[in-house]
Amino acid sequence: MMDSMSLFTLALTLFLIMNPLGNMKHFLSLLRELKAPRHRFVVAREMVFALIIMFIFSLLGERIAWAFSFDETTIYLASGAILFLAAIKIIFPKEEHIPHIHGEEPFLIPIAIPIIASPALLATIMLYSQSEILVWPMVLSIFIAWTLSIVLLLGSRRILRLIGPNGLIAIERIMGIVLVLLAVQRFMEGILLFVAHK
């Protein structure tokens, strides 16, 4: 059996998929009409919604895996594939139109879901929850990744002024490359498990 992922690797993986730097442009666009205090409040509120959703999916992961009888090899290969697809989306982003009615404040959708709690993130949490022996590493990893993300997003206007749009893009691409490496490692671990069980 493969060892569980380290707390650092797990938190880093979730942080990279949350992609707060890449999502800053969406936050700033959706909340551009809000003054600073209200802007911070809405960001914090939506991030709390996203955190609750992530915790729910972490609890569902093991139950779903048990219901469908997924084995460990399947979990590793599937999580590696999902990480790779998430990384490709970060490295080669497409222009996405985030629906928002002018003059209305976003509530739950589209910030909490699907910008932060994206399908790739929720699927990764479910799969990794099943492969972790204990519950607390997954919960703590989610909280660490979430804390780093909310700190960056609360300071999004200041960060954009400091490093500029090109700086944000450069950092986002580096994060995507790191995620590719993690995806390949996870996929190779799945292949090793498959060979070991043959």
SULFEN-V446539 format. One record per residue. SS is DSSP state (hx for helix, st for strand, lp for the rest). OMEGA is omega in radians with two decimals (999 if undefined). BURIAL is # if it has 16 or more other ideal C-beta (glycine too) atoms within 10 Angstrom, else .. Layout:
ss/omega/burial
SS/OMEGA/BURIAL
SS/OMEGA/BURIAL
This chain:
ss/omega/burial
lp/3.10/.
lp/3.06/.
lp/3.05/.
lp/3.12/.
lp/3.07/#
lp/-3.13/.
hx/-3.13/.
hx/-3.11/.
hx/-3.14/.
hx/3.13/#
hx/3.13/#
hx/3.13/#
hx/-3.13/#
hx/3.11/#
hx/-3.13/#
hx/3.13/#
hx/3.05/#
hx/3.02/#
lp/-3.09/#
hx/3.14/#
hx/3.11/#
hx/-3.12/#
hx/-3.13/#
hx/-3.10/#
hx/3.09/#
hx/3.12/#
hx/-3.09/#
hx/3.12/.
hx/-3.10/.
hx/-3.05/#
lp/-3.03/#
lp/-3.09/.
lp/-3.09/.
lp/3.04/.
lp/-2.99/.
hx/-3.12/.
hx/3.14/.
hx/3.11/.
hx/3.14/#
hx/3.14/#
hx/-3.11/.
hx/3.10/#
hx/-3.14/#
hx/-3.13/.
hx/-3.13/#
hx/3.11/#
hx/3.07/#
hx/3.06/.
hx/-3.12/#
hx/3.14/#
hx/3.12/#
hx/3.13/.
hx/3.13/#
hx/3.12/#
hx/3.12/#
hx/-3.13/.
hx/3.08/#
hx/3.10/#
hx/-3.13/.
hx/-3.01/#
hx/-3.09/#
hx/-3.12/#
hx/3.12/.
hx/3.11/.
hx/3.11/#
hx/-3.10/.
hx/-3.11/.
hx/3.11/.
lp/3.08/.
lp/3.08/#
lp/-3.04/.
hx/3.13/#
hx/3.12/#
hx/-3.13/#
hx/-3.12/#
hx/-3.11/#
hx/-3.13/#
hx/3.14/#
hx/3.08/#
hx/3.12/#
hx/-3.14/#
hx/3.10/#
hx/-3.13/#
hx/3.13/#
hx/3.10/.
hx/3.13/#
hx/3.13/#
hx/3.13/.
hx/3.12/#
hx/-3.08/#
hx/-3.13/.
lp/-3.07/.
lp/3.02/.
lp/3.08/.
lp/-3.12/.
lp/3.06/.
lp/3.12/.
lp/-3.09/#
lp/3.10/.
lp/3.13/#
lp/-3.08/.
lp/3.09/.
lp/3.13/.
lp/3.13/.
lp/3.14/.
lp/3.09/#
lp/-3.13/.
lp/3.10/.
st/0.12/.
st/-3.04/#
lp/-3.13/#
lp/3.04/#
st/0.13/#
st/-3.05/.
lp/3.14/#
lp/3.10/#
lp/-3.08/#
lp/3.08/#
hx/3.13/.
hx/3.14/#
hx/-3.10/#
hx/3.09/#
hx/3.12/#
hx/3.11/#
hx/3.13/#
hx/-3.11/#
hx/-3.12/#
hx/3.11/#
hx/-3.13/#
hx/-3.08/#
hx/3.10/#
lp/-3.12/#
lp/-3.12/.
lp/-3.13/.
lp/-2.96/.
hx/3.12/.
hx/-3.14/#
hx/-3.14/#
hx/-3.14/#
hx/3.12/.
hx/3.09/#
hx/-3.09/#
hx/3.12/.
hx/3.14/#
hx/3.13/#
hx/-3.13/#
hx/3.10/.
hx/-3.11/#
hx/-3.09/#
hx/3.09/#
hx/3.13/.
hx/-3.08/#
hx/3.06/#
hx/3.12/#
lp/-3.02/.
hx/-3.12/#
hx/3.14/#
hx/-3.14/.
hx/3.14/#
hx/3.10/#
hx/-3.06/.
hx/-3.04/.
hx/3.07/.
hx/-3.12/.
hx/-3.13/.
hx/3.08/.
hx/3.09/.
hx/-3.12/#
hx/-3.12/.
hx/3.14/.
hx/3.13/.
hx/3.14/#
hx/3.11/.
hx/3.10/.
hx/3.11/#
hx/3.13/#
hx/3.09/.
hx/-3.14/.
hx/3.07/#
hx/-3.14/#
hx/3.10/.
hx/3.13/#
hx/-3.14/#
hx/3.11/.
hx/-3.14/.
hx/-3.13/#
hx/3.13/#
hx/3.07/.
hx/3.08/#
hx/3.12/#
hx/3.11/.
hx/3.08/.
hx/-3.13/#
hx/-3.14/.
hx/-3.11/.
hx/-3.10/.
hx/3.14/.
lp/999/.
